[in-house]
Amino acid sequence: MKNNTIVIMGSSNPMGNTYDVCSEIVKKTGYKFQDLMELVIMPYDYEYENSDDDFIGFMKHVVKNYDHIILASPVYWYSVSGTMKNFIDRFTDLLKVEKETGRELRGKSLQLISVSNSDDCPEEFAKPIERTANYLAMEWKGHTHFPVDEKGIMEERLGTI
Ligand SMILES: Cc1cc2nc3c(=O)[nH]c(=O)nc-3n(C[C@H](O)[C@H](O)[C@H](O)COP(=O)(O)O)c2cc1C
């Protein structure tokens, strides 16, 4: 899936642990990479007055160019980061005002990467993302947790990506 995969990162630290994991993955696979913090993505708005921010344009680019989407998030308070949750909330735009782009997600696949300092990732961490994939008729490709400690990224887990 080399050329049709994008890793989308939502971390508050643009050069932090999640970035380090993403960098290893990109180096190994050649996947494309996008840091959500480099885009202007406003919170979900019932009036869709934010529809001229970067979200719709980015998602049009994603559905046109990629079949496999990897979301990468640190574990913040047992859950995905606020940046990642904000991005996922905006998928609602794809069901309400940008339906054609939303329909194009069908049949694509979704995978989740989490990063923290320990191997103790909450078992419920991935469930909302898995259910989101199911709701959007995307194929769920599972969750891999990367504990980052002083010994660095666990090499064998890179094999699952
Ligand atoms: C706001 C915040 C909340 C966190 N909550 C958790 C948590 O619930 N469980 C955990 O294991 N680590 C938690 N951590 C630690 C981070 O998961 C860990 O430091 C991670 O590697 C940070 O990735 P980053 O450098 O991409 O931000 C938290 C860190 C922050 C900043």
The ligand as an ORCA input file, in Angstrom:
! r2SCAN-3c Opt
* xyz 0 1
  C      -2.293     16.104     28.117
  C      -1.601     14.772     28.298
  C      -2.327     13.693     28.743
  C      -1.720     12.439     28.871
  N      -2.471     11.377     29.272
  C      -1.907     10.136     29.300
  C      -2.687      8.989     29.625
  O      -3.877      9.061     29.893
  N      -2.072      7.774     29.640
  C      -0.736      7.638     29.336
  O      -0.223      6.514     29.346
  N       0.024      8.718     28.996
  C      -0.528      9.951     28.976
  N       0.229     11.037     28.621
  C       1.625     10.808     28.199
  C       1.718     10.775     26.653
  O       0.885      9.767     26.115
  C       3.134     10.497     26.212
  O       4.026     11.407     26.791
  C       3.230     10.554     24.687
  O       4.425      9.938     24.281
  C       3.180     11.990     24.200
  O       3.235     12.000     22.781
  P       3.543     13.393     22.020
  O       5.014     13.689     22.266
  O       3.245     13.145     20.573
  O       2.649     14.427     22.651
  C      -0.346     12.292     28.540
  C       0.377     13.401     28.130
  C      -0.225     14.629     27.995
  C       0.578     15.813     27.519
*
